[in-house]
Amino acid sequence: METSDFDKVRASVAQSCGSRVRLQLDRGRNKIDVQEGVIQEAYPSVFTILVDDREERKPAQLLSFSYTDIITKEIRMQLCED
């Protein structure tokens, strides 16, 4: 992993603050969670996403991820078209 990759991912996430995204979370052993949320904040090492499960009627959760999670493909994000 190069520093330029890290900086590119961090800049992309920071630019997308406030945008709705679809997350695919790799939970290991072929388990993948798919959730939707809004990117809340981008910090130097991590970023936060407010996930709201509308169908399951669960309360909203604030999740945090590191930029290396994207680089190592632990999570995959895609902008939603609302």
C-alpha positions as CSV (number, residue, x, y, z in Angstrom):
1,M,0.0,0.0,0.0
2,E,1.4,3.3,-1.0
3,T,0.9,6.7,0.6
4,S,-0.6,8.1,-2.6
5,D,-3.3,5.4,-2.6
6,F,-4.2,6.3,1.0
7,D,-4.3,10.0,0.1
8,K,-6.5,9.3,-3.0
9,V,-9.0,7.3,-0.9
10,R,-9.0,9.9,1.9
11,A,-9.7,12.7,-0.6
12,S,-12.4,10.8,-2.4
13,V,-14.2,10.1,0.9
14,A,-13.8,13.7,2.1
15,Q,-15.3,14.9,-1.2
16,S,-18.3,12.6,-0.7
17,C,-19.2,13.8,2.8
18,G,-23.0,14.1,3.0
19,S,-23.6,11.6,0.2
20,R,-25.6,8.4,0.5
21,V,-23.5,5.2,-0.1
22,R,-24.1,1.5,-0.2
23,L,-21.7,-0.5,1.8
24,Q,-20.6,-4.1,1.4
25,L,-18.9,-5.3,4.6
26,D,-16.8,-8.4,4.4
27,R,-17.5,-10.2,7.7
28,G,-15.3,-13.2,6.9
29,R,-16.1,-16.8,6.0
30,N,-18.1,-15.7,3.0
31,K,-20.4,-13.5,5.0
32,I,-21.2,-10.1,3.5
33,D,-23.5,-7.4,5.0
34,V,-25.0,-4.8,2.7
35,Q,-26.1,-1.6,4.3
36,E,-26.9,2.0,3.2
37,G,-25.9,5.1,5.0
38,V,-24.6,8.7,4.7
39,I,-21.0,9.7,5.1
40,Q,-20.9,12.0,8.1
41,E,-17.3,13.0,8.7
42,A,-13.8,12.4,7.3
43,Y,-11.0,12.5,9.7
44,P,-7.2,12.1,9.1
45,S,-7.3,8.3,9.8
46,V,-10.9,7.3,9.8
47,F,-14.3,8.3,8.5
48,T,-17.9,7.8,9.8
49,I,-21.1,6.7,8.2
50,L,-24.5,7.0,9.7
51,V,-26.3,3.7,8.8
52,D,-30.1,3.6,8.9
53,D,-31.9,0.3,8.5
54,R,-35.2,1.4,7.2
55,E,-36.6,-2.0,6.4
56,E,-35.5,-3.6,9.7
57,R,-36.7,-0.7,11.8
58,K,-33.5,-0.6,13.8
59,P,-32.2,2.6,15.3
60,A,-29.5,4.4,13.3
61,Q,-25.9,3.5,14.0
62,L,-22.8,5.6,13.5
63,L,-20.0,3.3,12.1
64,S,-16.4,4.2,11.7
65,F,-13.9,2.8,9.2
66,S,-10.3,3.4,8.3
67,Y,-9.2,4.3,4.8
68,T,-7.2,1.1,4.7
69,D,-10.4,-0.9,5.0
70,I,-11.3,0.4,1.5
71,I,-7.8,-0.3,0.1
72,T,-7.7,-3.9,1.5
73,K,-11.3,-4.4,0.3
74,E,-12.7,-5.1,3.8
75,I,-15.5,-2.8,2.8
76,R,-16.7,-1.6,-0.6
77,M,-18.5,1.6,-1.1
78,Q,-20.7,2.8,-3.9
79,L,-22.5,6.1,-4.2
80,C,-26.3,5.7,-4.3
81,E,-28.4,7.5,-6.9
82,D,-31.3,9.0,-5.0
